[in-house]
């Protein structure tokens, strides 16, 4: 079943093919070319991650990739979700964002939401489903800030990306059978 597919995501591995950097007018550009794929699978995702690091502290990230290979007749069970995870200190507990909200919004449920600016604690961004699962997604995000009590933190901006801020790691969610097993 689909649950088994998500549990097999741990078998994906990333191979870094090259890493390079160059300096341009007040910015360092780091380019990493890699390939992500499943062990004993006939597919992979060639990808490129480009980091732009400016002297003022601004960091831009561009992740591009494409699926390559054969997913087979059960492709709907094999296509993984590709994204990024950033782990922040626990003190970064406040989230302000411009997106569809105020609750969860997914591509198939955002019609019940409105686009606005919302502020929540990280703990309030998740939804207590009986069975532990990823949750708290926000769709159509224009920007999101994650800060500590003094307002220090990070701001993410883009053109309609998806975002969630959870007090657990993906591994903790996958390892829990029920919500009460989450830390």
Secondary structure, DSSP 4 states (H G I P E B T S, - for coil): -HHHHHHGGGGEEEEEEEEEEEEETTEEEEEEEEEEEETT-SEEEEEEEEEEEETTS-EEEEEEEEEEE---TTHHHH-----------TT--EEEEEEEESS---TTTGGGSEEEEEEEEGGGGS---SS------EEEEEEEEEE-TTS-EEEEEEEEEEE---SS-HHHHHH-SSGGG--
